[in-house]
Amino acid sequence: MGNTLESELHDVVKRGVWASFPTLTVFRAWQPFIDAGGTSDIATGSRILARTIKSALVAWQDAAPKDALAVEKLLDLDSHRGKRVLNGPGGLRTHAGQVYNVSWDQFRRKYEDGLLRAFAGFLGAWVGALALPASLEPEIHLSFDALERSARDLHRTLEQQLSPDLVITMSGPGSFAACYMMQFNPRDVPVVMAVTFPRRNTQSDVERQFARATRISNGFHVETSKWSIYLPGALRHLPIGYRIALVDDRVLTGDAQAAVRVELEGLGYQVSCAALFSAGESRIPDLLVGRRITGAFQMPWGTSRGRQ
């Protein structure tokens, strides 16, 4: 991530392409990159950010040495105050007042003047390299360390809020997540895998054969707009009040879990929905999540967009 971002920023600065003064909210774009490294520690984030900006200043020095030195002095990246520009209470507003002894509105009005223009231009170019269209934003790559942390957190939450007697996961590579999470459970809770097929106008031969076997064995068939889901008939013979957790690697709309939940609750079972990761809002208001992530992300076995 860092090398790519620094390279892009280097090119932007070398070309002298300056954007307008950025709003404070765009600095939140940095948070996913900090999260991807497995930490939300502000000091660590400051050091990463400082290295990136310094790399850009090296490029700027080739194009405009005088402005570059002025901006470097202003940001004072190695100082506590410099880090507060990017992370601390008040952020840029506070720093503008300290450095220029002017109000934030005055600071904005003087934007076109001298060093302020250089300062704003540099930040604009930097933010421009981060604020890419959603389709071009680099995906966050989650490591197995990140997976384990989320699995432990989700397992702890499930034990506290449900203490499931059974876990059900959907077929596909994401089923690994539920199986991996349950290694932390000492109660020998069984994991059952549902069988899912993409929903089509005409069933494949494989699905037709499986659907027939499901009917003969008194299994379940649940459909959403995207999926055709089959569950074993053994689920009809559990005690009333049985606690079941539906666990996925990630949840997008939540349609599949919501549909299966309705079917199982109709049999008198207590059902909770859960996912290691969530990439946004779903139709499940009480979804239990190990970790919420903004934007696209890549797991070791697939993307946040799931099977296509």
VOTORTOR-449736 format. One record per residue (C-alpha): residue in one letter; chain; x, y, z. Coordinates in steps of 0.001 Angstrom, whole numbers, plus 500000, padded with zeros to 6 digits. Last residue first. Layout:
N
R   rest   kette        x        y        z
R      A       A        X        Y        Z
...
//
This chain:
308
R   rest   kette        x        y        z
R      Q       A   480027   486738   491521
R      R       A   480929   485070   494811
R      G       A   481611   487603   497531
R      R       A   481901   491370   497119
R      S       A   484182   491614   500158
R      T       A   486745   489664   498158
R      G       A   487988   486086   498343
R      W       A   489919   483363   500182
R      P       A   492716   485319   501926
R      M       A   490277   488213   502428
R      Q       A   490281   491302   500225
R      F       A   488546   494517   501212
R      A       A   486362   497157   499588
R      G       A   485201   500169   501552
R      T       A   484532   500822   505228
R      I       A   485251   497843   507458
R      R       A   483297   496587   510458
R      R       A   484978   493902   512573
R      G       A   483756   490805   514398
R      V       A   480156   491551   513517
R      L       A   476888   490537   515183
R      L       A   473891   491486   513019
R      D       A   471060   492977   515103
R      P       A   469676   495257   512367
R      I       A   469820   492563   509653
R      R       A   468931   494269   506350
R      S       A   472592   495122   505840
R      E       A   474616   498325   506055
R      G       A   478264   498259   505094
R      A       A   481299   496075   504481
R      S       A   480866   493676   507401
R      F       A   483507   491242   508592
R      L       A   483558   488095   510723
R      A       A   479821   487697   510253
R      A       A   476869   486942   512526
R      C       A   473137   486238   512520
R      S       A   471353   485010   515652
R      V       A   468605   482372   515842
R      Q       A   466470   481035   518700
R      Y       A   464547   478035   517367
R      G       A   460776   477599   517344
R      L       A   460410   476006   513911
R      G       A   459374   479325   512358
R      E       A   462594   480755   513789
R      L       A   464417   478401   511440
R      E       A   462664   479579   508265
R      V       A   462876   483271   509212
R      R       A   466602   482891   509948
R      V       A   467230   481266   506571
R      A       A   465722   484294   504804
R      A       A   467645   486817   506933
R      Q       A   470933   484966   506437
R      A       A   470505   484988   502658
R      D       A   469340   488614   502419
R      G       A   472149   490034   504575
R      T       A   472838   492755   502024
R      L       A   476643   492456   502193
R      V       A   477690   490097   504977
R      R       A   481208   488732   505375
R      D       A   482778   485441   506465
R      D       A   479397   484009   507322
R      V       A   477862   482661   510540
R      L       A   474229   481738   511232
R      A       A   474124   481002   514963
R      I       A   471515   478549   516294
R      R       A   470145   478245   519829
R      Y       A   467612   475445   520283
R      G       A   464418   476868   521819
R      I       A   462318   473885   520734
R      P       A   464524   470790   520611
R      L       A   466028   469794   517233
R      H       A   464204   467566   514749
R      R       A   463605   469874   511777
R      L       A   467326   470646   511461
R      A       A   467925   467002   510535
R      G       A   466229   467767   507202
R      P       A   469426   469322   505861
R      L       A   469449   472895   504455
R      Y       A   469357   473990   500803
R      I       A   469766   477578   499586
R      S       A   469009   479034   496137
R      W       A   470692   482421   495957
R      K       A   470385   485814   494249
R      S       A   466836   487100   494710
R      T       A   466547   484905   497784
R      E       A   465420   481290   498022
R      V       A   465079   478761   500837
R      H       A   464777   474985   500365
R      F       A   464646   472873   503504
R      G       A   465195   469149   503948
R      N       A   462614   466356   504164
R      S       A   465121   463731   502990
R      I       A   463210   463172   499728
R      R       A   462919   466928   499163
R      T       A   466659   467461   499665
R      A       A   467543   464601   497313
R      R       A   465349   466163   494618
R      A       A   466956   469570   495113
R      F       A   470403   467977   494818
R      Q       A   469537   466384   491476
R      R       A   468007   469605   490182
R      E       A   471037   471574   491406
R      V       A   473488   469385   489499
R      D       A   471389   469459   486335
R      S       A   471434   473251   486445
R      Q       A   468267   475088   487391
R      T       A   466688   477370   484787
R      N       A   465979   481037   485475
R      R       A   469029   481051   487725
R      R       A   469687   481459   491459
R      P       A   473340   480895   492298
R      F       A   473563   477632   494239
R      T       A   473960   477257   497983
R      V       A   474422   474190   500176
R      A       A   474137   474852   503912
R      M       A   477098   473775   506017
R      V       A   476552   472542   509564
R      V       A   479038   473335   512346
R      P       A   478707   471305   515559
R      V       A   479469   472871   518975
R      D       A   482157   470766   520664
R      R       A   481991   472921   523832
R      P       A   485597   474218   523891
R      N       A   485031   476910   521228
R      F       A   488141   478618   519826
R      Q       A   488285   476211   516884
R      M       A   484795   477506   516118
R      M       A   486176   480600   514406
R      Y       A   488047   478581   511776
R      C       A   484956   476573   510873
R      A       A   482887   479753   510607
R      A       A   485487   481482   508419
R      F       A   486100   478467   506177
R      S       A   482477   478638   505077
R      G       A   483497   481761   503145
R      P       A   485020   479609   500413
R      G       A   481578   478424   499316
R      S       A   478730   476814   501203
R      M       A   476774   478837   503755
R      T       A   477383   478490   507481
R      I       A   475253   477065   510289
R      V       A   476452   476958   513898
R      L       A   474726   474854   516555
R      D       A   474112   474966   520312
R      P       A   474931   478665   520351
R      S       A   475999   480579   523490
R      L       A   473764   483494   522448
R      Q       A   474962   486901   523702
R      Q       A   478153   486076   525602
R      E       A   479221   483110   523486
R      L       A   478436   484970   520280
R      T       A   480415   488028   521391
R      R       A   483458   485935   522348
R      H       A   483319   484080   519040
R      L       A   483102   487382   517157
R      D       A   486152   488810   518914
R      R       A   488172   485616   518440
R      A       A   487258   485413   514753
R      S       A   488019   489107   514215
R      R       A   491474   488742   515780
R      E       A   492108   485538   513835
R      L       A   491134   487129   510524
R      A       A   493399   490125   511122
R      D       A   496298   487738   511774
R      F       A   495286   485790   508664
R      S       A   495881   488993   506728
R      L       A   493274   491363   505373
R      H       A   494108   493159   502146
R      I       A   492330   496519   501971
R      E       A   491376   497191   498390
R      P       A   492948   500103   496565
R      E       A   490414   502750   495566
R      L       A   489771   502769   491817
R      S       A   486096   501771   491761
R      A       A   485390   504023   494735
R      P       A   486751   507054   492879
R      L       A   490117   508122   494305
R      A       A   490408   510434   497301
R      L       A   493906   509400   498327
R      A       A   495989   510867   495498
R      G       A   493788   513955   495439
R      V       A   494370   514345   499165
R      W       A   498097   514724   498547
R      A       A   497615   517136   495671
R      G       A   495219   519248   497732
R      L       A   497550   519185   500710
R      F       A   500377   520518   498557
R      G       A   498219   523181   497017
R      A       A   496910   524293   500382
R      F       A   500430   524784   501741
R      A       A   501662   526460   498578
R      R       A   498675   528792   498543
R      L       A   499170   529549   502217
R      L       A   502828   530239   501532
R      G       A   502028   533086   499206
R      D       A   498441   534340   499154
R      E       A   495611   532527   497419
R      Y       A   494424   530872   500658
R      K       A   494077   534163   502441
R      R       A   490306   533790   502550
R      R       A   490608   530278   504026
R      F       A   492909   531449   506825
R      Q       A   490610   534359   507495
R      D       A   487725   531919   507921
R      W       A   489860   529726   510211
R      S       A   490743   532727   512333
R      V       A   494198   534252   512127
R      N       A   497359   534014   514225
R      Y       A   499184   532448   511284
R      V       A   500859   529435   512894
R      Q       A   498698   528914   515960
R      G       A   495401   529765   514259
R      A       A   496076   527498   511318
R      H       A   497128   524733   513718
R      T       A   493833   524766   515574
R      R       A   491756   524584   512405
R      L       A   494044   521972   510884
R      G       A   493382   519459   513632
R      G       A   491070   520658   516362
R      P       A   491998   517782   518644
R      G       A   494881   515826   517125
R      N       A   495375   513696   514076
R      L       A   496709   515563   511052
R      V       A   497840   518894   512426
R      R       A   498433   517186   515783
R      K       A   501274   515270   514188
R      G       A   502998   518537   513379
R      R       A   502498   519786   516923
R      H       A   504206   516706   518334
R      S       A   507161   517379   516109
R      D       A   508644   515227   513375
R      L       A   506370   516564   510651
R      D       A   507048   520267   511144
R      L       A   504094   520958   508828
R      L       A   505104   524587   508424
R      K       A   508801   523842   508034
R      E       A   508092   521275   505351
R      V       A   505783   523748   503628
R      A       A   508449   526430   503540
R      L       A   511110   524015   502328
R      A       A   508853   522825   499529
R      D       A   507922   526332   498473
R      K       A   511572   527293   497972
R      P       A   512539   524038   496271
R      A       A   509771   524117   493632
R      A       A   510006   521266   491113
R      D       A   512821   519115   492481
R      Q       A   511838   519945   496061
R      W       A   508330   518744   495273
R      A       A   509520   515194   494695
R      V       A   511249   515069   498074
R      L       A   508138   516664   499575
R      A       A   506059   513742   498343
R      S       A   508247   511282   500219
R      K       A   507930   513439   503311
R      I       A   504154   513227   503007
R      T       A   504267   509429   502923
R      R       A   506695   509184   505828
R      A       A   504523   511528   507911
R      L       A   501427   509481   507193
R      I       A   503031   506250   508341
R      R       A   504360   507964   511471
R      S       A   500999   509541   512231
R      G       A   499198   506220   511811
R      T       A   501535   504625   514321
R      A       A   500868   507430   516792
R      I       A   497125   507175   516223
R      D       A   496920   503459   516958
R      S       A   494170   501990   514802
R      T       A   496200   498896   514104
R      G       A   496076   495821   511895
R      G       A   497911   497324   508953
R      A       A   494675   497366   507005
R      D       A   493151   499500   509748
R      I       A   495739   502252   509140
R      F       A   494984   502160   505423
R      P       A   491237   502214   506115
R      Q       A   491695   505320   508351
R      W       A   493474   507482   505750
R      A       A   490263   508420   503955
R      R       A   489217   510110   507187
R      F       A   491463   512958   506090
R      V       A   488818   513778   503519
R      T       A   486598   515159   506263
R      L       A   488815   518183   506880
R      T       A   487904   519730   503569
R      P       A   490546   520027   500900
R      F       A   491915   523298   499453
R      S       A   491611   523140   495690
R      A       A   493782   520742   493702
R      W       A   497339   521289   492505
R      V       A   498839   519380   489587
R      G       A   502523   520256   489641
R      R       A   503466   517282   487506
R      K       A   506132   516269   490036
R      V       A   503548   516469   492836
R      V       A   501141   514082   491162
R      D       A   503905   511660   490205
R      H       A   505279   511507   493753
R      L       A   501749   511034   495106
R      E       A   501241   508018   492893
R      S       A   504594   506550   493938
R      E       A   503921   507228   497613
R      L       A   500545   505543   497360
R      T       A   501984   502507   495631
R      N       A   504880   502200   498075
R      G       A   502601   502537   501099
R      M       A   500000   500000   500000
//
